[in-house]
């Protein structure tokens, strides 16, 4: 009879097997990506290093967890629990950093310096307007009386809210209602929310892993203590 509850062990091994598969797929994807980037000549080494560390770490830790559960090795379970605790701290730090980054980015977007910079590089702003269906960085007022054609809006059925009338006497007469700042911020904020969601999910997963590992360590300790007591009583 094992020292750990069979159901708990099966759940823990399945939990780690899932992350072994995910880690292996990440590594496979990274190998393929590096092959393509080497051909194109656009390898971003710093960012790739962190992704490699994350993928290899996930694979190694999940294999450690599976091995610890199968062999009922208390030392390996303690190491696994330590990694889960470290992962929780890292996810918490990254989450705080993402929240701070969001606040600072919003302040930057709202600053007059960014608007002035875009008005110095009007070609980029016009390109942004065409692709994102917006007008001006903060609004049509950025262009004064000379509104570019890239602000022109031709709404199709069901998209009337994308357009609005230009200030009286100015052409084009119908322009995009949203500013490019608001559109860009929508996507930046969406990306940050997804990032925070992933970090929260990883934090929660690490917490579950830690709780199960500690539970199994306690079960092994109780079994060993009970076994030792039984042997002593038998000898007596």
N, C-alpha and C positions, 0 to 999 in steps of 0.2 A: 504493500500500500504506500502511495506517495505521501510526501510531507505536505504538499499543497493541494488544495481543493481542485478536483479535476476540471470542473466547469470554469473556475477562475483561470486556471492554467491555459485551457483551450481558448478563452477569450483573449488572454494576454498574448499568446502565440499568434493568433489570427490578427490581432492589432498590429504586432510587429511585422508579420508577413506582408500585410498591406503596404507598410512603409518601406519594406525591402523592395517590393515591386516598384513603388513610386520612385525610390532612390535609383534603382537600376534603369528605369525609363528616363529619368533626368540625365543620368550619365550617358546613356545611349544618344539622347537628343543633343547633348553638349558635343559629343564626338562628331555627330553629323553636322552640327552648326559650325564647329571649328573647321571642318573640311571645306564647307562652302565659303566661309569667310577668308580662308587662306587662298582660295582660288580667286576671290574678288579682291583680296588685299585690304580688308576692313576689320581686322581683329581688334577688339577692344579689350586688351589684356586685364586691366584692373577690375572691371566689372565681371569678366569671365572667371577670374580667380575666386571671387566671393561665391559665385554660383557653383563652382566646382567644390568649394569647401562645404557649402550647404548640402549638395547632393551626396558627396562622399560621407559626410557626417551622418546624414539621415540613414544611409545604407549600413554603415558600420554600427551605429547605435541600435538600429532595429535588429541586426544580426546578433548583437550582444544580448539584447533582451530575449530573443528567441532561444538562444543557447542557455541563458541563465534559467529560464523557465523549464526547459527540457531536462537540464541536469540538476535543477533545484539547488543551484549554487548560490549561497547567500552572499558571498563576496561580489560575484558578478551582478547580482541584483542591487547591491548597494552602490556599485559603480554606475549602473543604469539609472538608479534613482537620483544620483548626484548629477548626471547629465540632464535629467529631466528638470531638476531644480535650476541648473544653469540656463537651460533653454527658456524656462519661464521668466527668469530675470532678464535675459536678452530680449525676449519678445516684449516685455514691459518697457524696457529702455527704448526699443525701436518704436513702440507705440507712442510713447511720450515725445520722441524726436519727430515722428510724423505729424503729431498734433501741433507741435511748435512750428514746424516747417509750414504747415497749412496757414497758421496765423500770420507768419512773416511774409509768405507769398501773397496773401490777400492784401497786406499793407503795401507791398511792392506794386501790385497791380493797380492799386488806387492812387499811387503817388503821381505827382505832376511830372516827375523826371521821366517815367516810362512813356507818358503821352508825348512829351517833347522828343524823345528818342525815336518814336514811331513816326512823328511828323518830319523828322530829318531824313528818314528812309521811307518815303511815301510809296515807292515801288513795292516794298515788302508788305506794307499795309494794304495796298490795293489787291495784291495777290491773296492776302488773308481774307479780304472781303469777298472775293470771288469764290473761294473754297468753303468758307464758313457761313456765307450768306449773312453778312453783318455790314454795318456802316459806321466808320470811324472807330477809333480805339475806345473813347468814352461815349461817342454818339456822333450824329451827323454834324453837330456844332463844331467838331474838330476841323471840318473842311471850310468853315465860313460860308462864303457865297459861291465857291467853286466846288460843287459836289461831283466827284468822278463817276463815270459810267458804271464802275464796279459796284456802286451802291444801288443801282437800279434793281427793282424787285418786280417780278412778274409772277404773281401768286396763282397757283393752280387750285382746283376745287378742293376745299378742305384745308387749305394752307393760307387763308386770308390773313391770319394773325401774324404772319411773317412780314407783312408789308404795312407801311403807313405812308401818309402824304408828306411830301417834303415841305419845308417852310415856304410860305407864300411867295410865289414869283420865281422860285428856283427850279432848275432842271437837274436831273430827271424828276418828274412829278411824283413818282412812287418809289420809295426807297425801303431798304430793309429796316425793320423796326428795332432790332437788337444791336447793341454795340458789340464790337469784336472782343472787348474786355470781358463782357458778360458771357459770351459764347466760349471763349478760351477758358475762363474760370470754371464754367460748368464742367468741362472735360477734366481739368486739373483736379477739381473737387471730387469728381466721380472716381478718378484714379486713386486719390488719397483715401476715399471711403472704402474702396475695394482693398487697398493695402492694409488699412486698419482692420477690416473684416478678416483678412487672411491672418494677420498678426494675432487677433483675438482668438481665431480658430486654432492656431498653433499653440497659443497659450493654454487654451482649454484642453487640447489633446495632451500636452505635456503634463498638465495637472492630473488628468485621468491616469496617464502612465505612471506618474509618481505615486498616486494613491494606491493603484494596484500593486506596484512594486513593493511599497511599504507593507501592504497587507500580506503579501506572499512572504516577505522577510519575517514578519511576526508569526506567520503560520509555521515556518521552518524552525524558528526559535522555540516556539511552544512545543513542537514535536520533539525537538532535540532535548529540551528540558524534561519533558514527560518521559521520554525514552531513558534518559539518564537516571531519573528518579526510580523508574520501574526496574532498571538493572540493579540499582543500589539496594532496593527492597528485596529483589530476588537473591542477591548475594547474602543479605542479612538472614 
